[in-house]
Amino acid sequence: MPSPDSLDSPGSPVTADALLRGVAANRAAPSDVLLRLLAPEAKPARVDLCERRPLPDDVVEAAITHPEPGVRRAIARNRYVPVEIRSRLVHDPLDFVRVALAAGPRPRHSRTVPLPDEALVALLCAQDDPDRGGILTADEIRQELGFSCQIPQAFSLRTVDHPHPRIRAHAAGSWQFLTPAQREALLADPDETVRERARREASRLDPATLDARFHRPDLSERDRRTLLWMYAASDTVAEYCFTEDPGCLPALAASPYTPAHVVGRLARHPDPALRRHVAERIDVPAELLAELAADPDPSVRTRALAHPFPRTRAQAAVIRSVLADDPAELGPIGAGAVAEPDWYLAGAVSELPSLRRAAATWPGLPAHLVERLANDPDAGVRHLLAYHHPLAPPRTVLAAFLASPAQRAYLRTLPTLPRTGLQHLLGHEDPEVRALAAADPSLDHAPVGLLTDPDERVRRAAATNPLLPPDVLDALLTDPALAEAAAANPALTAKRLHGLLDLAGLP
């Protein structure tokens, strides 16, 4: 082990920061070790401890109530901490803590669990307090919340008559989903802010609104595409897109505001990409959908056949998320795309791979259907099951890890990814796969040979393997390149971990 003198000396081969970060990442570290890392002197390990790993309940509680805002900010981003616990920070006095909660857990690579209604109301209704100070305004924090996928569509629909005008104004943003009676109520709301938001949303359905903006000379094609997505297009604007600016046609084909006769014209356009957009819409007439189901392009047919009537927006969102020619391109689908349970149940036994893929994204699928989809002939079904379902067999999750490098960062966060039984992967050509196997505590022998692997990730993973002989582990704790990984080795006892913190100068 390094000596205290070596850690304090200039040019020390092993830094205190490396030991702090390693201990913070050690999954076997008990609470008393982790609680020491909440000291101000352990700031270099703050993100590793509070943001990137599961924590015991007492450590979570200490972090949530910690006097240092940096600790509270990090725990607000921890994807492993239940949302009900993190949402206690909604009234934190520091803006950087509140914005971390509003922005949601990091990294964001799967369905995001919505914040509780009480927290959403608090953030949406917050006002700036001059006495608090800070850099971020309440509006800026609300913008982060809006991008975070933590506000479910259902929240807007059930709060359209909320007593607070800010919440009613927010609900007006779901104008497409509101009933005529709800729209009329918002247009006649006693609060001017709500009425203005309602008028602005209603104007999206008036083609004159787009006509007044679309041909401004300062607009780029990107700006025009955005406008087409946000507002109903007149025949004049649509004709301009067809004849003068075909780059805008994809936005016209996908926009929920595009008139039916323009949608019909796009459905027969020679570009299959435009026909694909039309086939994904929820408002395609039955006879037009039948045409698209017989389209010469297989990707158009797939989209038309996968989604018979009646269609809902949630179903359409799921379908769009699971269609890819290469299963390796599929990943966890985003928040908000959650359809009805019966639809998923029917999809799980469908003859169409696209509907089985959709079913595989539902975490509520019962065990017998999970087993059925785990043996599905379509690799996309199996991969999506691995990403989304807590009962996905470990063999299925491991197969997804091997086949989809882009999703490995997410898969490593799942408890269903096998960490044992990986002996056969020690010689794999892919270093990320070798690294997974190198940390396996069930190997036939300690992976000492992998400590000199050409890839740093493999060397670091091998240094965390609890099978390493004690003398090898002691040597690694003095190795500048591997001391951090060695400090994360679960074979280290609580006494040894406390000793490393002592060496790092931690109180």
C-alpha positions in Angstrom: 0.0 0.0 0.0 1.1 3.6 -0.5 2.4 5.4 2.5 0.9 8.7 3.8 4.2 10.3 3.0 4.1 9.2 -0.7 0.6 10.6 -1.1 1.6 14.0 0.3 4.8 14.3 -1.7 5.1 16.2 -5.0 4.7 14.0 -8.0 3.2 11.2 -5.9 2.8 8.0 -8.0 -0.7 7.5 -6.4 -2.9 10.4 -5.7 -5.3 10.8 -2.9 -8.0 11.6 -5.4 -7.6 8.3 -7.1 -8.0 6.4 -3.8 -11.1 8.5 -2.9 -12.8 7.8 -6.3 -11.9 4.1 -6.1 -13.4 3.7 -2.6 -16.5 5.7 -3.6 -17.1 3.2 -6.5 -16.5 0.1 -4.3 -19.8 -1.7 -4.3 -18.9 -3.7 -1.2 -18.1 -0.6 0.9 -20.3 -0.4 4.0 -22.2 2.7 5.0 -19.7 3.9 7.6 -17.0 4.0 4.8 -19.3 5.8 2.3 -20.5 8.3 4.9 -16.9 9.4 5.4 -16.8 10.3 1.7 -19.5 12.9 2.3 -16.9 15.1 4.0 -15.9 18.3 2.1 -12.3 16.9 1.7 -13.7 14.1 -0.5 -15.1 16.4 -3.1 -13.2 14.7 -6.0 -15.2 11.5 -5.3 -18.6 13.3 -5.0 -19.9 12.3 -8.5 -18.7 8.7 -8.2 -20.3 8.3 -4.9 -23.6 10.3 -5.1 -24.5 10.3 -8.8 -23.2 7.1 -10.4 -24.0 4.2 -8.1 -26.7 2.6 -5.8 -26.4 3.6 -2.2 -27.6 2.3 1.2 -30.6 4.1 2.5 -28.7 5.9 5.3 -26.2 7.3 2.9 -29.0 8.5 0.6 -30.6 10.2 3.5 -27.3 11.8 4.6 -26.8 13.1 1.0 -30.3 14.4 0.6 -30.0 16.4 3.8 -26.3 17.3 3.4 -25.3 20.9 4.1 -23.1 21.1 1.0 -25.2 21.9 -2.1 -22.8 19.9 -4.4 -23.7 16.7 -2.6 -27.4 17.4 -2.9 -27.0 18.3 -6.5 -25.2 15.0 -7.3 -27.8 12.9 -5.4 -30.6 14.7 -7.3 -29.2 13.2 -10.5 -28.8 9.6 -9.2 -30.9 7.2 -11.4 -30.7 4.6 -8.6 -32.4 6.8 -6.0 -36.2 6.5 -6.0 -37.9 9.5 -7.5 -40.0 10.0 -4.4 -36.7 10.5 -2.4 -35.0 12.8 -5.0 -38.2 14.9 -5.3 -37.7 16.0 -1.7 -35.1 18.5 -3.1 -37.8 20.4 -5.0 -37.8 23.2 -2.4 -34.0 23.2 -2.0 -32.7 26.8 -1.4 -30.1 26.5 -4.1 -31.0 26.9 -7.7 -28.3 24.4 -8.9 -29.9 21.7 -6.8 -33.4 22.4 -8.0 -32.3 22.4 -11.7 -30.5 19.1 -11.2 -33.8 17.6 -10.0 -35.6 19.3 -12.9 -33.2 18.0 -15.5 -33.5 14.4 -14.3 -31.2 11.5 -13.7 -27.9 11.2 -15.6 -27.1 9.6 -17.9 -30.4 9.7 -19.6 -30.6 6.6 -21.8 -33.8 4.9 -20.9 -37.4 5.6 -19.9 -37.4 8.4 -17.3 -39.6 7.9 -14.3 -41.9 11.0 -14.0 -41.6 13.2 -11.0 -44.6 13.1 -8.5 -47.4 15.5 -9.2 -46.5 17.5 -6.1 -43.0 18.1 -7.3 -44.1 19.0 -10.8 -46.6 21.5 -9.4 -43.9 23.0 -7.2 -41.4 23.4 -10.1 -44.0 24.7 -12.6 -45.4 27.2 -10.1 -42.1 28.4 -8.6 -41.4 32.1 -8.6 -38.1 33.9 -8.4 -37.1 34.9 -4.8 -34.7 37.9 -4.7 -33.6 36.9 -1.2 -32.4 33.5 -2.4 -30.0 34.9 -5.0 -28.6 32.3 -7.5 -27.9 32.4 -11.2 -30.8 30.4 -12.7 -34.4 31.8 -12.9 -37.5 29.8 -12.2 -38.3 29.9 -15.9 -34.9 28.5 -16.8 -35.4 25.6 -14.3 -38.9 25.0 -15.9 -37.2 24.8 -19.3 -34.9 22.1 -18.0 -37.9 20.3 -16.6 -39.7 20.5 -20.0 -36.7 18.8 -21.7 -36.3 16.1 -19.1 -39.2 13.8 -20.0 -40.3 13.8 -16.4 -43.7 15.4 -17.1 -46.1 12.7 -18.3 -48.8 13.6 -20.8 -51.4 12.3 -18.3 -50.3 15.1 -15.8 -51.3 17.8 -18.3 -54.7 16.1 -19.0 -55.6 15.7 -15.4 -54.6 19.2 -14.3 -56.5 21.2 -17.0 -58.7 22.6 -14.3 -56.0 22.9 -11.6 -56.5 25.8 -9.2 -53.1 27.4 -10.0 -53.1 29.3 -13.3 -49.6 28.3 -14.2 -50.7 24.6 -14.2 -53.7 25.4 -16.3 -51.4 27.3 -18.7 -49.1 24.3 -18.9 -52.1 22.0 -19.6 -53.1 24.3 -22.5 -49.8 23.1 -24.1 -51.5 19.8 -24.7 -54.1 21.4 -26.9 -54.3 18.6 -29.4 -55.3 16.1 -26.6 -58.0 18.3 -25.0 -61.7 18.1 -25.5 -63.6 21.0 -27.1 -65.1 21.8 -23.7 -61.7 21.9 -22.1 -60.4 24.2 -24.9 -63.3 26.5 -24.5 -62.8 26.7 -20.7 -59.1 27.6 -21.2 -60.0 30.3 -23.8 -62.4 31.8 -21.3 -60.1 31.3 -18.2 -60.3 34.1 -15.6 -56.5 34.4 -15.8 -55.0 36.3 -18.7 -51.9 34.2 -18.8 -53.9 31.1 -19.3 -56.1 32.7 -21.9 -53.1 33.9 -23.8 -51.5 30.5 -23.8 -54.8 29.0 -24.9 -55.1 31.5 -27.8 -51.5 30.8 -28.9 -52.2 27.0 -28.9 -55.4 27.4 -30.8 -53.7 29.5 -33.4 -51.6 26.4 -34.4 -54.8 25.1 -36.0 -55.2 28.3 -38.1 -53.3 28.1 -41.4 -53.2 31.9 -41.5 -50.8 31.8 -38.6 -48.2 29.9 -40.6 -48.9 31.9 -43.8 -47.9 35.1 -41.9 -44.5 33.6 -40.9 -43.4 31.0 -43.4 -42.1 33.2 -46.2 -40.0 35.6 -44.1 -36.7 36.1 -45.8 -34.7 35.6 -42.6 -36.0 32.0 -42.1 -33.7 29.1 -42.8 -35.0 25.7 -44.1 -34.6 24.4 -40.6 -36.8 27.2 -39.3 -39.5 26.5 -41.9 -39.4 22.8 -41.0 -40.0 23.7 -37.4 -42.9 25.9 -38.2 -44.5 23.1 -40.3 -44.3 20.8 -37.3 -45.9 23.5 -35.1 -48.7 24.9 -37.2 -51.4 23.9 -39.7 -50.3 24.4 -43.3 -52.4 26.2 -45.9 -52.6 24.9 -49.4 -50.3 27.7 -50.5 -47.6 26.7 -48.0 -48.0 23.0 -48.9 -47.7 23.7 -52.6 -44.5 25.8 -52.0 -43.0 22.8 -50.2 -43.8 20.5 -53.1 -42.5 22.7 -55.8 -39.9 25.1 -54.2 -38.6 23.5 -51.0 -38.9 19.7 -51.0 -36.5 19.6 -48.0 -39.6 20.6 -45.9 -41.7 17.7 -47.1 -40.7 15.3 -44.3 -41.9 17.9 -41.7 -45.1 18.3 -43.6 -45.6 14.5 -43.7 -45.0 14.1 -40.0 -46.8 17.2 -38.7 -50.0 16.4 -36.8 -51.5 19.6 -38.2 -51.1 18.8 -41.9 -54.5 18.8 -43.7 -55.9 15.4 -44.8 -55.8 16.1 -48.6 -52.1 17.0 -48.3 -51.4 13.8 -46.3 -53.0 11.9 -49.1 -50.8 13.5 -51.7 -47.7 12.7 -49.6 -48.8 9.1 -49.3 -48.4 8.7 -53.1 -45.2 10.6 -53.3 -42.3 8.8 -55.2 -40.0 9.2 -52.1 -40.6 6.2 -49.8 -39.3 8.2 -46.8 -42.3 10.4 -47.1 -44.6 7.5 -47.5 -43.1 6.0 -44.3 -43.9 9.2 -42.4 -47.5 9.0 -43.6 -47.8 5.3 -42.7 -46.8 6.2 -39.1 -49.5 8.8 -38.6 -52.5 8.2 -36.4 -55.0 10.0 -38.7 -54.5 8.1 -41.9 -57.9 7.0 -43.4 -58.5 3.3 -43.6 -58.5 3.2 -47.4 -55.2 5.1 -47.6 -53.7 2.8 -45.0 -54.7 -0.2 -47.1 -52.8 1.4 -50.0 -49.7 1.8 -47.9 -49.9 -1.8 -46.6 -49.4 -2.9 -50.2 -46.7 -0.3 -50.9 -43.7 -1.6 -53.0 -41.3 -0.4 -50.3 -41.1 -3.0 -47.4 -40.4 -0.3 -44.8 -43.6 1.4 -45.7 -45.6 -1.8 -45.6 -44.1 -2.7 -42.2 -45.3 0.6 -40.7 -48.7 0.3 -42.2 -49.3 -3.3 -41.2 -47.8 -2.9 -37.7 -50.4 -0.3 -36.7 -54.0 -1.2 -37.6 -56.9 1.0 -36.4 -57.7 2.3 -33.9 -54.4 4.0 -33.4 -53.4 6.1 -30.4 -50.5 8.5 -30.2 -48.8 6.4 -27.5 -49.0 3.3 -29.7 -47.6 5.3 -32.7 -44.7 6.6 -30.5 -43.8 3.0 -29.5 -44.0 1.7 -33.0 -41.7 4.5 -34.3 -39.2 3.6 -31.6 -38.9 0.0 -32.4 -38.6 0.0 -36.2 -35.0 -0.4 -37.5 -33.6 -2.6 -40.1 -30.5 -3.4 -38.0 -31.4 -4.7 -34.5 -28.1 -3.2 -33.2 -29.5 0.2 -33.9 -32.4 -0.3 -31.4 -32.0 1.1 -27.9 -34.2 1.8 -24.9 -37.2 3.9 -25.8 -37.8 7.3 -24.3 -40.2 8.5 -21.7 -43.8 9.1 -22.7 -44.1 6.3 -25.1 -46.3 4.0 -23.0 -49.5 2.5 -24.4 -52.3 0.4 -23.0 -51.6 -3.0 -21.3 -54.0 -4.9 -23.6 -52.2 -3.6 -26.6 -48.9 -4.9 -25.4 -50.4 -8.2 -24.4 -51.9 -8.7 -27.9 -48.6 -7.6 -29.5 -46.6 -10.2 -27.7 -48.4 -13.0 -29.5 -48.7 -11.2 -32.9 -47.3 -12.6 -36.1 -45.8 -9.2 -36.8 -42.2 -8.8 -35.4 -42.9 -5.0 -35.1 -45.7 -5.6 -32.7 -43.7 -8.2 -30.7 -40.9 -5.6 -30.5 -43.4 -3.1 -29.1 -44.6 -5.6 -26.5 -41.0 -6.2 -25.5 -40.6 -2.6 -24.4 -43.3 -2.9 -21.7 -41.9 -3.7 -18.2 -45.3 -5.0 -17.1 -45.3 -8.0 -19.5 -46.1 -11.2 -17.5 -43.4 -13.8 -17.0 -44.8 -16.4 -19.5 -44.7 -13.8 -22.3 -41.3 -12.7 -21.3 -40.0 -16.2 -21.8 -41.8 -16.4 -25.1 -40.2 -13.2 -26.4 -36.8 -14.2 -25.0 -36.8 -17.0 -27.6 -38.3 -14.9 -30.4 -36.7 -15.4 -33.8 -36.4 -11.6 -34.3 -33.2 -10.2 -32.6 -34.8 -6.8 -32.2 -37.5 -8.4 -30.0 -34.9 -10.0 -27.8 -32.8 -6.9 -27.5 -35.7 -4.7 -26.6 -36.8 -7.2 -24.0 -33.3 -7.0 -22.5 -33.4 -3.2 -22.3 -36.8 -2.9 -20.8 -38.0 -5.9 -18.8 -36.8 -6.7 -15.2 -37.5 -10.4 -15.8 -35.5 -10.6 -19.1 -33.3 -13.8 -18.8 -29.6 -13.0 -18.2 -28.7 -14.9 -21.4 -30.9 -12.5 -23.3 -29.3 -9.4 -21.7 -25.8 -10.7 -22.3 -26.6 -11.4 -25.9 -27.8 -7.8 -26.3 -24.6 -6.6 -24.7 -22.5 -8.6 -27.2 -24.5 -7.5 -30.2 -25.1 -3.8 -29.5 -22.0 -1.9 -28.5 -23.9 1.4 -28.5 -26.1 0.2 -25.7 -23.5 -1.2 -23.4 -23.3 1.9 -21.1 -27.0 1.4 -20.4 -26.9 -2.3 -20.1 -24.1 -2.1 -17.5 -26.6 -0.2 -15.2 -29.0 -3.2 -15.2 -28.9 -5.8 -12.5 -30.0 -8.4 -15.1 -26.7 -8.1 -17.0 -24.7 -11.2 -15.9 -21.6 -10.5 -13.9 -20.7 -14.2 -13.4 -20.3 -17.2 -15.6 -18.3 -15.2 -18.2 -15.2 -17.4 -18.4 -15.8 -18.1 -22.1 -15.5 -14.4 -22.8 -12.0 -13.8 -21.4 -10.4 -14.0 -24.8 -13.0 -12.1 -26.7 -11.7 -9.8 -29.4 -13.8 -6.9 -28.2 -12.1 -5.2 -25.2 -15.4 -4.1 -23.7 -16.5 -7.7 -23.5 -13.2 -8.8 -22.1 -13.5 -6.1 -19.5 -16.9 -7.4 -18.4 -15.5 -10.9 -18.1 -12.3 -9.7 -16.3 -14.4 -8.5 -13.3 -16.2 -11.9 -12.9 -15.7 -13.2 -9.4 -16.7 -16.7 -10.4 -13.8 -17.2 -12.8 -11.7 -20.5 -12.6 -8.7 -18.4 -11.6 -7.7 -14.8 -10.9 -7.4 -12.8 -14.1 -3.8 -11.8 -13.4 -2.8 -12.0 -17.0 -5.4 -9.4 -18.0 -3.7 -6.8 -15.7 -1.3 -6.3 -18.7 -4.0 -6.4 -21.4 -3.4 -3.9 -24.2 -6.7 -2.1 -23.4 -6.9 0.1 -20.3 -10.6 -0.8 -19.7 -9.7 -4.5 -19.4 -6.8 -3.8 -17.0 -9.0 -1.7 -14.8 -11.7 -4.3 -14.7 -9.2 -7.0 -13.8 -8.0 -4.9 -11.0 -11.4 -4.9 -9.4 -11.7 -8.7 -9.4 -11.9 -10.0 -5.9 -10.1 -13.2 -6.9 -6.8 -11.4 -7.1 -4.2 -12.6 -4.6 -3.7 -10.2 -1.7 -0.1 -9.5 -2.6 -1.2 -8.6 -6.2 -3.9 -6.3 -4.9 -1.5 -4.6 -2.5 0.8 -4.0 -5.4 -2.0 -2.5 -7.5 -2.8 0.0 -4.8 0.7 1.5 -5.4 0.3 1.5 -9.2 -0.6 5.0 -10.5 -2.6 3.6 -13.4 -4.6 1.0 -11.5 -4.8 2.2 -7.9 -8.2 3.7 -8.4 -9.6 0.5 -9.8 -7.9 -1.6 -7.1 -9.5 0.6 -4.4 -12.9 -0.4 -5.9 -12.1 -4.1 -5.4 -14.8 -5.7 -3.3 -12.3 -8.0 -1.6 -11.0 -5.0 0.4 -12.4 -5.2 3.9 -14.0 -2.2 5.7 -10.8 -1.9 7.7 -8.7 -1.7 4.6 -11.1 0.8 3.0 -10.9 3.0 6.1 -7.2 2.8 5.9 -7.2 4.0 2.3 -9.3 7.0 3.3 -6.9 7.7 6.2 -4.1 7.7 3.6 -6.0 10.1 1.4 -6.2 12.5 4.4 -9.9 12.1 4.9 -11.2 12.9 8.4 
